[in-house]
Amino acid sequence: MKVLLAVSHVPDTTSKIRFVNKDSEFDKTDIQYIISPFDELALTRLLQIKEQIGGMHITAVTVGGADVDPTIRKALAIGADDAVRVDAEPTDALFVARQIAEVFKNGEFDFVMTGKESIDFTGNQVGEMVAEFLNIPSVASAASLELNGNIATIIREIDGGKEVIETPMPFVTSGQKGIAKEPRIPNMRGIMMARKKPLNVVPAVEQAAHTKVVKFTMPESRGACKMIDADNPAELIRLLHEEAKVL
C-alpha cells in the first residue's frame, strides 16, 4: 500500500508576523519554519497504521524551493519512507493541489492524506481540490482513520454527534485534531536515517493563477480585560449591554 502525505512548510507558531511591500507579502526574515501541526498528526496516524498492518509505504510531498528541504526532511526523520518536493513557489491552494494531484498520478498511490489545514493560511482547501483534480472521493476533517483491505473507515465529528463514513481506495482525507493524540518527535536514529532516504525534486506542472493577494492586515489588538466580581452579575450584564454592545 502506497500513501501520499501532503506536508506544509509553515512559520512556527511563536514567530513574529510582519508584512512588506505595502503589506502585500509576508516577511520571511528570521522566521523559523516547521511542519504544519495537522500534517504531523496525519503522519503520526499513518505510522500507527503502518505498525499495525505493515506493508505501507509513506511518501511525503511538499511544494516549495530548496529552503523547504529541512521541513520535508523532518517528515522523513519522523518516519516517512521517501519524499517528493515540487520545485516551485506555492502561490495558492489551487496551484498546490494541482502539483499534489500530479505526483499522485505518477506514483500509483492508494490514497492521499493531508492535514485539515495549514496554520498559516488556514484555508482548508487543498485536500478537496486534490480530490477534484483526481475525480476521487474526499472526506474532510477526519478525527479517526482505520483501514481494512482497500476500505477505509473514517469518523468525522459533526454537530451533535459523529459521522462514520466508509470509502474504497483511492480517496483523499484530511486529518484534524484527534486523528492522533500527539505528534511523533523524531529520535536520533530517525534523524540519521532521514539523511539517506530519497528526496526526489520534480518540476511543477502549469496551473493558471485565479487568485491574487492584494493586502495582508493584522488583527486588531485586544482591549484591556475587565474583571467582574462573581457576586455582581448585574455589572457584567451592564457592561455587555452598554460597552461591548453584544446584548
N, C-alpha and C positions, 0 to 999 in steps of 0.2 A: 504494500500500500504506500502510495506516494502522496504527501500532503504539501501544499504550498502555503506558507505562512507569511503574510504581509507585515513588515516591520517599519514603523515610523521613526524618523530621526527628529527628535523634538527638544526644545530647551528644557533644562532642569527646572523643576517647579519652584526652586528658590531664586531663579535668575531675575535680575532687574531688567524690566522690559523698557526698551527705548525705540523710537522710530526716527528715520532720517528721510532726506529728500522730500521735504514738505509733508512728512508723515505718511508717505506712500510706500515705504519699505521698512522692514524690520531690521534693526541694527544688530548684527551678529557679533559685534566686538565684545570680547571677553565673555562669551556665552559658553557654558558647559552644556553639552548635549547628552541625551540619554535615549534609551528605547522607551517609547510611549508605554506607560504602565499597563494599559489594557492589552497591548501586544505581548507584554511579559506574562500576563496572566493567561493569555491564549496559548503561548508557547509552553507554559507550565502544565496546562491541561493536556496538551498533546504529548508531552513527555510522560505524564502519568499513564495515559492510554497506551503509549508505546511499551512502557514497562509491564502493563497488564496483559496485552495481547501479543506483543512482539511483531516483528515483520513490518514496522512502519519506518519510512524514510521521510525526514522533515527537511524541506528546503526553505530557507528564509529568503525573502525578496524585498528589496527596497529600491527607491528611485532617488538618485542624487549623484553628486560628484564624488571625487575621491575623499573629500572631507567627511563623508558618512561611513567610511570603511571601519573606523573604530566601533561604531554603533552596531553594524551588522556583524562584526567580529565578536561582539559581546553575545549576540544571539547564538553564535557558534560555540562560544565558551559555556553558555548555559546548557546547550545540548543539541542544537540543530545540527544536522549532518553535513549540509553544504549550504551555499548561499549564492544568490544572483543579485548583482547591482546593475540596474538600468542606468546608464551613464547620461543623465540629463537632469536639469533643474525641475523639481516638482512644482509646476506652475499653478495647478489647481487640481481638484479632486477628479475631474473627468480625465485629465491627462494621466494622472497616476493610475487610475482604474484601467485605462487602455493598455498601459505598459504591463500591469499585472496580468491582465487577460491574455496578452500575447505570450508572456512567459508560460502561463498555464497551457496554452495551446501547443507550445513547442516542447512541453516536458512530460506529457502523458500522466498528469496528476489525477488523483481520485477526487479531491475536493480542495477548496480554498478556505483558510481561516484568517480572520483579521481581528484586531481589537475593535470594540464598539466604535471608537473614535480616537483620533489623535488629540492630545491635550493642548496643542497649540491653536488649532482652528475649531476643534470640537464640532465638525460638520456632520459626522455620522452618514457619509455618503458613499465612500469608496466601495465597500462591500457590495451594496446594492447595484452600483454601476458595473462592477466586475461581472456580477451575475447577468446583468442585462446584455453586456457585450458577448458573454458566452451562451446566453439563452438557456440557463440552468436555474434551478430553484435557489432562493435566497431566504435564510432565516436569520433575522437581525436580533441583536441583543440577547444572545443565549446565556442563560445562567447555569446550564448544565449540558454536557455533551457526552453521549455514550455511543459506542459503535458495536454493531453485531453483524458481522459479514459486510455486505455492501449497504446495510441500512443504518442510518443514524437516527438516534432518538434525542431530540433537543427540547429542553424545557425553557420557556420564557416566562418571566414574571409580568403579569398584567394586572390591571385594576381589579382588586377583589379576589385574586387567586393566581393560578399558574396555568399556562397553556403547554400541552405536550404535543409535539409535532414529530412525525416520522417521515423521513425522506430518503429515497435511494441516492446513491452516488451517480454522477457528480453533483455537487451543490456548493454554495457559499454560505458561511455562517460567520457572525461576528460575536466575540465574547465580551460580556460585561462583567462587572464586579460580581463575584460569586462563582464564576466558571472555575476558579481555583482559589483556595483560601489565601495563599501568599505567593508572590512570585519567587522563583528559584534564584539563588545567588550563585554565580559561577565560582567554583573552587579552583585551587591552583592547578590541578590536573586538567580541568576543563579549559583553563586559560592557555596552558601549554599546548593542548591538543588543537585548540582553535587556530593556532598559527599554521598548522599543517592541513587543515580542512580546506577544500576547494572554495574559492570565491571567484565566480565567473562574472566578468564585466561584459555587458552586451549593449549595443546601441539602442536608442529609443526608436519607436515607430512614430510616424507622423500622426498628430492629433491636433485639429484646429482648436484654438482657444475660444471659449464662449463667455468668459468672464474676465474682468479686469479690476484690480484693486485701485480704487480711487483715493482712499484715505483711511488710515487707522486712527482710532481715538481711544484714549484711556478711559476707564470707568471713572465716574465721579467719586471723589474721596468721601468716605463715610463721615457723617457728622458725629459730634460728641455723644457718648452713651449716657442716658439719664437713668439713674437707679431709683425705683419707686418702692417704697416700703410695702411689704406683702400685706400689711393690715390696712392699706389705703387704696383699694381698687378704684374708688371714685376719682382719685387723682390720675390714675392710669387711663381711665376712660376719657377724662377731660383732655389729657394730652393727645391721645389718639384722635380725638374729635377736632380739637382746636389747632394743634400744631402739626401733627402728622397728616391730618385730614384723610384718614383711612376709614373713618366711621361716618 
